């Protein structure tokens, strides 16, 4: 480090020159003494002339001063001129040196001038300073120091004291007297803001450093850096803003700081120099300087750790990403591959687009980060992807079992997840990059391998179609990759759907993913119809649509598949027809469904496992066509409007069996029979019914045909045939209700056909076998009463009359039939009573008569107990007639033979006395009967009571009716 001296200011030289000129020229002027001061004109400055100072060459200027020296006798002036000549000589020599850097210039003449001047002015600091400078330039450093020492010793307040101390300090530093140098440099700094302060601080730091006082040296150098970069005055400057000399000084300072930090323990000591917990604005430069020094020293790990230490200490700093990136660069330079990947991964985590740092960064910062993130994101993603694949291969290796395989599998999945995340971050950070489609595909692959099928689906779908539809101009994947991504998206949607189906109460999500799978399949087929997987995918989508009951969409998809080129295989065509048939059927387009099933059936062998099922579907399609027609028929309002469509429906129903006798064909034929009955097509209905019985003897509907046969035979006016059908039903039907009802109907039909004996047999069997329902049983007994009456079998008739009369059924019909039967039996008793004549001996015959009367009265009282109006009036009438009849019979009885007239008269009086109470009783009962007219009851028995009363009480009851006539003329 050589000593340098400052040059005197140019203006000082100019002042000296002007002073010399004044001294040489003397004073000259003219003064007019004839006028007083009052006569002088007002003072005014003349206009300043534009004077261009001549530029004199140094030799000419020196020559001028030498001539002036020779002419000047004033010692003071001469000394000033000599000083000026010394300075000019010094300037000339410096100029010569500057113009000829290779030349060795001697400053002896200048030294001589200054030494001569000092002989007369030994205490002149300026001369001592200039002499020191001249000796130094002349290579006489000891002499220069002697001159400076004079200034220090004689005048501590000299304006040149700072430089004198600085030069002395430099000399001490050169002699390795670092403590002495430190004192001088400290004294320079004590002088305040001098031109030497910055360099003195620099040298002070070096003195402390050389003295192995590294902490003190570091603090000194940091203070210097604070000064250079404006840290202390708040006018912060960046390193790049420094002037050349300042920049060089700053670089040197940072380098020596790095050395000091190293000696003090490395990067960890840097934070110990932070003041008030607030790092300097250039704090990162300290770490960088140390890190760079380590790198230059090939201490690569220490270098990288230094850069990372800053990033760890100040993760949100603007400089942190660059420092971290520098660490990675050093690790690569030092060939530490195992540490490079983790360092890059940490960088992505801290500063990537998903970090808090990125969130708070501005566009400029993000732009800088992108430059580093772009290659590393891809590199890390591909690294993890490759590692995941290797681990997956290891897990599937049959040589690895148990925990080894399980661990490899787990690690593989973790690596795939990490790779997918890195691919995703690249895509988010660089959406418009040409590699984005490819990396999106790789992300989808990673997501797939890690089991994240839903996310993989979205990624695959974007590769397949998303980039092509994005509004902003976007890079496009290669066609092959897009196709594979489209197919993979289908697989992913299917896997998610299968998984969601296994989750309880998650049907909605499962259906959503089935929709996505279907939509993706159809889109794949539309996008790449020539791909060999396109038609199978289209058919799979159609099947999914069918499973979701989206039948019209199924039809559209199946029709498109049917027209595929190249044409579908026979197996695919079979699937297409099945889907078309089923969907047309579900959408109630039964003719179209019939056509599809018919085509499908035509291509099947009869032993095909699906043959019968397809035949049934075909028959169901035809059957449904008839059903649709019949539903419309039921809505008709005109009785004749239904005939034609019903006949069309019958034709369809009977056509079902053309493809084979099956349960569906049986049902269709059965319905056809019903419709034939409805149309009263009796012969055809009877023929179809017989055909049905022939082909389906064991069919569950066959037993029900008996009732229909009854209707048909009735329609054909064949009641006995209908009755035979009913008897068969009554004997064989498993349903007891059917057997019971059929037996009763058979009895009715036999009765209608005139076959009385079979009717009686049927009613009798019914009355004995079917006690319930009770009323129906009573009806059968009633019919037996009627039929036995017609056949003249009174004994059997009375048996059933007694049964009816004694029934305990409380319903009105039961009581009615009981009253009917009792009344009939009472009538028979009355007839027997009426037929008994009073003969001699009267006492015996009268006793018999009275006994018959009591029996009859008791029978009629039972009738009265039922309270049935129809039979009550009859019973009352007959009861009255019983007494009347007995009275009449008494009067008409035989007279004993041999009575004289008096005895005969007395006998008749006795008869009248016996007959009279009976006649009075008869009148009482008849009058009670006729009084029922007041209750609105009037029937033949009341009328008969009136007739009897006319005979019994003619004065009261035999009055002719009188007719009153009038005319409306008056009105």
Buried (B, 14 or more C-beta within 10 A) or exposed (E): EEBEBEEBEEEEBEEBBEBBEEBBEEEEEEEEEEEEEEEEEEEEEEEEEEEEEEEEEBEEBBEBBEEBBEEBEEEEBBBBBBBBBBBBBBBBBBEEBEEEEEEEBEBEBBBEBBBEBBEEEEEBBBBBBBBBBBBBBBEBBEBBBBBBBBBBEEBEEBBBBBBBBBBBBBBBBEEEBBEBBBBBBBBBBEBEEBEBBBBBBBBBBBBBBBBEBBBBBBBBBBBBBBBBBBBEEEEEBEBEEBEEEBBEBBBBBBBBBBBBBBBBEBBEBBBEBEEEEEBBBBBBBBBBBBBBBBBEEEBBEBBBBBBBBBBBBBBEBBBBBBBBBBBBBBBBEBEBEEBBBEBBBBBBEBBBBBBEBBEEBEEEBBEBBBEBBBEBBBBBBBBBBEBBBBBBEBBEEEEBEEEEBEBBBEBBBBBBBBBBBBBBBBBEBBBEBEBBBBBBBBBBBBBBBBEBBBBBBBBBBBBBBBBBEBEEEBBBBEEEBBBBBBBBBBBBBBBBBBBBBEEEEEEEBBBBBBBBBBBBBBBBBEBBEEBEBBBBBBBBBBBBBBEBEBBEBBBBBBBBBBEBEEEBEEEBBBBBBBBBBBBBBBBEBBEBBBBBBBBBBEEBEEEEEEBEEBBBBBBBBBBBBBBBBBEEBEEEEEEEEBBEBBBBBBEBBBBBBEBBEBEBBBBBBBBBBBBBBBBEBBEBBBBBBEBBBEBBEEBEBBBBBBBBBBBBBBBBEBBBBBBBBBBBBBEEBEEEEBBBBBBBBBBBBBBBBEBBEBBBBBBBBBBEBBEEEBBBBBBBBBBBBBBBBEEEBEEBBBBBBEBBBEBEBEEEBBBBBBBBBBBBBBBBBBEEBBEBEBEEEBEEBBEBBEEBBEBBBEBBEBBBBBEBBBBBBBBBBBBBBBBBBBBBBBBEBEEEEEEEEEEEEEBBEEBEEBBEEBBEBBBEBBBEBBEBBEEEBEBEBBBBBBBBBEEBEEEEBEEEEEEEEEEEEEE
